């Protein structure tokens, strides 16, 4: 027997419809690419998204299943594209401009993008790229006629002109909630990037999940600022979760330096924000240089993308009175997989014990299942000590990559092998100890490069640190700690090792410390261990 409830497909446009109808005047503040701050609201964005959907059908020839790409910052226009194109049945493919040109060309062709919507910032990049993408029909430049650039791009359309030609009363079509609506390629795999294809259902469920109380707890009294780009794993769902909760939005646009982020936090009275640790390092450095500045409105900061150093978390909590939610996820997970939010059991812990737990990547919220296994797939205990391969499943977790690639990451029971090595403790808090490909294997035992890095960052004078395993004739691998010094601060290898001493097991201690001017990063802002290992390929430890 089936239930007698109404059919209500979980389509993305319903999220914006809800925000426009019941929270229509909640503000959306953006820094425009042209320069000035721009103010709008959900009701206006809804009308413009409908007009865009109409114009995409009539002027651009898009229809159900058409794929368009965006290369754009977090602004109100990018938000309109997400809801307008997804709402009319199209698929929004977000391009990461930090990828190499050849990677971008491969991705655009593999996804079969028909049009590319671009901010002014990226016009020169796309001028170099367009010859590699002959099937792209044209380019929509996200600006008005007054700011349209001289360009060699073919078949250029002005975004504001396109919007003006649309119908703001456009009626959203109905289709199956499992219809594809978004696409993002992961750069965390070997070989070519692999496409993750989101559905309307998965995006709506994931947006609901992230708004839950034991996740980001987003409410209509909040002001949410996703600093994490919309081209980086769905902006961690804030573009869906904020309108679901009726929260106001602040979109930082192209300027992500400390001073600019501080301006948007204060101008928008932001209560919750999210970004990778490198962004918060820049903000905290700016605040250190201007000690009279505070963060009076900021209630909580979501930090993920890579493990967050304790020094960053404690600066927000102890100096500025803002809570920190340590989070973890992957493009394949839409992307949030866990959040370190206090539970009924852990909130009773003594402060020092709670900090030990808080530094972990957290517990899976409802709709994410999680386990750790050995290499044969056997479940491992949740004792907080046993390392294992981290595997996940859920309604917003990919079941395969686009066009059937990378099938080895998915097993017959639907579990996705994340490629991370992790522990899970008795409270259910998961801690990433390494990527499987980055874990340091010494004498048959594993050393967590992430732990070494985070502890090293607490040493005065250390700006950034990366630990890699290099060959050793006796132990297979031993750790080398690579360090970038803070400007105008002197620190020696002996001082760094002395700081680590007693904080990690003796056999975890790095065999040497190497100082460099900069540490390479991937297109998503993570430390590139692959490039570091290549850079130190000929390195030999002292005495070896």
TORTORVEX-365838 format. One record per residue (C-alpha): y, x, z; residue number from 1. Coordinates in steps of 0.5 Angstrom, whole numbers. Layout:
N
 north  east    up resi
     Y     X     Z  NUM
...
! end
This chain:
544
 north  east    up resi
     0     0     0    1
     7     3    -2    2
    13     2     2    3
    18    -4     0    4
    24     1     0    5
    30     1    -5    6
    29     6   -11    7
    34    12   -10    8
    33    18   -14    9
    36    24   -10   10
    41    26   -16   11
    47    31   -15   12
    52    27   -17   13
    51    22   -11   14
    53    28    -6   15
    60    28    -9   16
    60    20   -10   17
    59    20    -2   18
    64    25    -1   19
    69    22    -6   20
    68    15    -3   21
    68    16     4   22
    72    23     5   23
    76    22    -1   24
    82    25     2   25
    79    31     5   26
    82    37     2   27
    80    43    -2   28
    84    49    -2   29
    83    54    -7   30
    86    61    -9   31
    87    60   -17   32
    85    66   -21   33
    92    65   -24   34
    95    67   -17   35
    98    61   -13   36
    94    57    -8   37
    91    50   -11   38
    90    44    -7   39
    86    38    -9   40
    81    33    -5   41
    74    30    -6   42
    77    24   -10   43
    80    28   -15   44
    75    33   -16   45
    70    27   -17   46
    75    24   -22   47
    75    30   -26   48
    68    32   -26   49
    67    25   -29   50
    72    27   -34   51
    69    33   -35   52
    62    30   -36   53
    64    25   -41   54
    68    31   -45   55
    62    35   -45   56
    58    30   -49   57
    63    28   -54   58
    67    35   -55   59
    61    40   -54   60
    55    36   -56   61
    51    37   -49   62
    46    32   -47   63
    40    32   -42   64
    37    38   -41   65
    43    42   -44   66
    44    49   -41   67
    51    52   -40   68
    53    58   -36   69
    59    59   -32   70
    62    66   -30   71
    67    64   -25   72
    69    65   -18   73
    69    60   -12   74
    75    55   -14   75
    76    48   -15   76
    74    48   -23   77
    68    51   -21   78
    66    46   -17   79
    68    41   -22   80
    63    44   -27   81
    57    44   -22   82
    58    36   -21   83
    60    34   -28   84
    55    38   -32   85
    49    37   -27   86
    51    29   -26   87
    51    28   -34   88
    44    31   -34   89
    46    38   -36   90
    43    45   -33   91
    49    50   -30   92
    46    57   -30   93
    51    61   -26   94
    52    68   -29   95
    53    74   -24   96
    58    79   -27   97
    56    85   -23   98
    50    85   -27   99
    50    90   -33  100
    52    88   -40  101
    45    89   -42  102
    42    85   -36  103
    47    79   -38  104
    45    79   -45  105
    38    78   -43  106
    39    73   -38  107
    44    69   -43  108
    39    69   -49  109
    33    68   -44  110
    36    62   -41  111
    38    59   -48  112
    45    58   -46  113
    49    54   -50  114
    56    55   -48  115
    59    59   -43  116
    65    57   -38  117
    69    63   -36  118
    75    65   -31  119
    80    69   -34  120
    78    75   -30  121
    71    76   -34  122
    74    75   -41  123
    74    82   -43  124
    67    83   -41  125
    64    77   -45  126
    68    79   -51  127
    63    86   -50  128
    57    81   -49  129
    58    76   -54  130
    55    79   -60  131
    49    80   -56  132
    48    72   -55  133
    49    69   -62  134
    46    63   -60  135
    52    61   -55  136
    56    56   -59  137
    63    58   -55  138
    67    59   -49  139
    71    55   -45  140
    76    58   -41  141
    78    56   -34  142
    85    55   -35  143
    91    51   -38  144
    94    52   -44  145
   100    56   -41  146
    95    61   -39  147
    90    62   -45  148
    89    69   -47  149
    89    72   -53  150
    82    74   -54  151
    76    75   -59  152
    72    70   -56  153
    69    66   -62  154
    70    58   -61  155
    75    58   -55  156
    76    52   -51  157
    81    51   -46  158
    78    48   -40  159
    84    43   -38  160
    85    41   -45  161
    78    39   -45  162
    78    35   -38  163
    84    31   -41  164
    80    29   -47  165
    75    26   -42  166
    74    19   -39  167
    75    19   -31  168
    71    13   -31  169
    65    16   -34  170
    59    13   -31  171
    53    17   -29  172
    47    17   -32  173
    40    15   -28  174
    34    20   -29  175
    28    23   -25  176
    30    26   -19  177
    26    32   -21  178
    30    33   -27  179
    33    41   -27  180
    40    42   -26  181
    41    49   -24  182
    39    56   -26  183
    40    62   -22  184
    36    69   -24  185
    34    74   -19  186
    35    81   -19  187
    31    83   -13  188
    25    84   -18  189
    22    89   -22  190
    23    89   -30  191
    27    83   -33  192
    31    79   -28  193
    27    72   -27  194
    30    65   -27  195
    29    60   -22  196
    30    53   -24  197
    33    48   -19  198
    32    40   -19  199
    37    35   -17  200
    32    33   -11  201
    31    40    -9  202
    39    41    -9  203
    40    35    -5  204
    34    36     0  205
    37    43     1  206
    44    41     2  207
    41    36     7  208
    37    41    11  209
    43    46    11  210
    47    41    14  211
    43    40    20  212
    45    41    27  213
    40    47    28  214
    42    50    21  215
    50    50    20  216
    51    44    23  217
    56    41    18  218
    61    35    20  219
    67    32    17  220
    71    35    22  221
    69    42    19  222
    73    46    14  223
    68    50    11  224
    69    57     7  225
    64    59     2  226
    66    67     1  227
    59    68    -2  228
    60    67    -9  229
    57    61   -13  230
    54    65   -17  231
    50    68   -11  232
    44    64   -10  233
    48    57   -10  234
    53    59    -5  235
    48    58     0  236
    48    51    -1  237
    55    50     2  238
    58    47    -5  239
    53    41    -3  240
    52    41     5  241
    60    41     5  242
    61    34     1  243
    54    32     4  244
    58    32    11  245
    65    30     9  246
    67    37    11  247
    74    40     8  248
    73    46     3  249
    76    53     2  250
    75    57    -4  251
    77    64    -4  252
    77    65   -11  253
    77    72   -14  254
    80    76    -8  255
    75    78    -3  256
    79    84     1  257
    80    83     8  258
    87    81     8  259
    86    76     3  260
    80    73     7  261
    84    73    13  262
    90    69     9  263
    85    63     7  264
    81    63    14  265
    88    62    17  266
    91    58    12  267
    85    53    11  268
    84    53    19  269
    77    54    17  270
    71    53    22  271
    65    55    19  272
    65    61    13  273
    59    65    10  274
    58    71     7  275
    54    78     6  276
    56    83    12  277
    60    88     7  278
    65    82     7  279
    66    82    14  280
    66    89    15  281
    73    89    10  282
    75    83    15  283
    74    86    21  284
    77    93    19  285
    83    89    17  286
    84    86    24  287
    83    92    27  288
    89    95    23  289
    93    89    25  290
    91    88    33  291
    96    82    34  292
    92    78    29  293
    86    73    32  294
    82    67    29  295
    84    61    33  296
    80    56    28  297
    74    60    26  298
    68    57    30  299
    62    60    27  300
    60    65    22  301
    54    65    17  302
    52    72    16  303
    46    74    11  304
    44    77     4  305
    42    83     8  306
    41    85    16  307
    47    84    20  308
    49    90    24  309
    50    88    32  310
    57    91    31  311
    59    86    27  312
    56    80    30  313
    59    83    37  314
    66    84    34  315
    66    76    32  316
    63    74    38  317
    66    78    44  318
    73    80    41  319
    75    74    37  320
    70    68    40  321
    67    66    34  322
    59    65    34  323
    55    68    29  324
    49    65    25  325
    44    70    23  326
    41    67    16  327
    36    69    11  328
    34    67     5  329
    32    68    -3  330
    34    65   -10  331
    27    63   -10  332
    29    58    -4  333
    35    55    -6  334
    37    60    -2  335
    36    59     6  336
    30    60     9  337
    32    61    17  338
    37    61    21  339
    38    64    28  340
    41    58    32  341
    39    58    40  342
    34    53    41  343
    32    49    48  344
    28    55    50  345
    32    61    48  346
    39    58    51  347
    36    59    58  348
    35    67    56  349
    39    72    60  350
    45    74    55  351
    41    81    54  352
    35    78    52  353
    38    72    48  354
    42    78    44  355
    35    81    42  356
    33    74    39  357
    40    73    36  358
    39    79    32  359
    33    77    28  360
    34    72    22  361
    32    66    26  362
    27    60    25  363
    26    56    19  364
    29    49    19  365
    26    43    17  366
    23    43    10  367
    21    50    10  368
    14    53    12  369
    13    60    14  370
     8    65    16  371
     6    72    16  372
    -1    75    13  373
    -4    81    12  374
    -5    84     5  375
   -12    80     4  376
    -8    73     6  377
   -11    73    13  378
    -6    69    18  379
    -3    74    23  380
     0    73    30  381
     7    70    32  382
     7    76    38  383
    14    79    35  384
    10    86    34  385
     5    85    29  386
     8    86    22  387
     6    82    16  388
     8    79     9  389
    12    74     9  390
    10    67     6  391
    14    61     5  392
    13    54     2  393
    18    47     2  394
    21    42    -3  395
    27    47    -5  396
    22    53    -6  397
    20    55   -13  398
    13    54   -15  399
    14    59   -21  400
    19    62   -25  401
    22    60   -31  402
    18    60   -37  403
    12    62   -33  404
    14    69   -31  405
    12    72   -25  406
     6    68   -23  407
     3    73   -18  408
     8    71   -13  409
     5    64   -12  410
    -2    63    -9  411
    -6    57   -11  412
    -4    53    -4  413
     3    54    -6  414
     5    59    -2  415
    11    64    -5  416
    10    71    -3  417
    17    73    -1  418
    16    81    -2  419
    19    82     5  420
    15    85    11  421
    17    81    18  422
    15    79    25  423
    15    72    28  424
    16    72    35  425
    13    67    40  426
    20    63    40  427
    19    62    32  428
    24    67    31  429
    23    71    24  430
    25    78    24  431
    25    82    17  432
    23    89    18  433
    23    91    11  434
    22    89     4  435
    15    91     2  436
    17    96    -3  437
    22    99     2  438
    18   100     8  439
    17   107    10  440
    10   109    11  441
     9   115    16  442
     2   117    18  443
    -1   110    16  444
     4   106    21  445
    10   103    18  446
    17   104    20  447
    23    99    19  448
    28   102    15  449
    33    96    17  450
    32    97    24  451
    34   105    23  452
    40   103    19  453
    43    97    24  454
    42   102    30  455
    46   108    26  456
    51   103    25  457
    53   103    32  458
    54   110    32  459
    62   112    32  460
    64   115    26  461
    58   111    22  462
    61   107    16  463
    55   105    13  464
    47   107    13  465
    41   107     9  466
    34   109    11  467
    29   111     6  468
    22   114     6  469
    21   121     2  470
    15   125     1  471
    12   129     7  472
     6   133     6  473
     3   131    13  474
     5   124    14  475
     5   121     7  476
    13   119     8  477
    18   121    13  478
    25   117    14  479
    31   120    11  480
    38   117    14  481
    43   117     9  482
    50   116    12  483
    57   114    10  484
    63   117    15  485
    69   113    17  486
    75   115    14  487
    79   120    18  488
    73   120    23  489
    68   126    24  490
    61   125    26  491
    55   130    25  492
    48   129    24  493
    46   131    31  494
    51   126    34  495
    48   121    29  496
    41   123    32  497
    43   123    39  498
    45   116    38  499
    38   114    36  500
    35   118    41  501
    32   113    46  502
    33   107    42  503
    27   107    37  504
    20   110    38  505
    20   118    37  506
    16   118    31  507
    21   113    28  508
    26   118    29  509
    29   121    22  510
    27   128    20  511
    34   129    17  512
    41   126    16  513
    45   126     9  514
    52   125     9  515
    54   122     2  516
    61   119     0  517
    58   112    -2  518
    51   109    -2  519
    49   105    -8  520
    49    97    -8  521
    46    92   -13  522
    49    87   -16  523
    48    82   -10  524
    51    87    -5  525
    45    90    -2  526
    43    97    -1  527
    40   100    -8  528
    34   103    -4  529
    31   105   -11  530
    37   108   -14  531
    38   112    -7  532
    30   114    -8  533
    32   117   -15  534
    38   121   -12  535
    34   124    -7  536
    28   125   -11  537
    28   133   -11  538
    30   133    -3  539
    26   137     2  540
    26   136     9  541
    28   142    13  542
    22   146    15  543
    17   143    10  544
! end
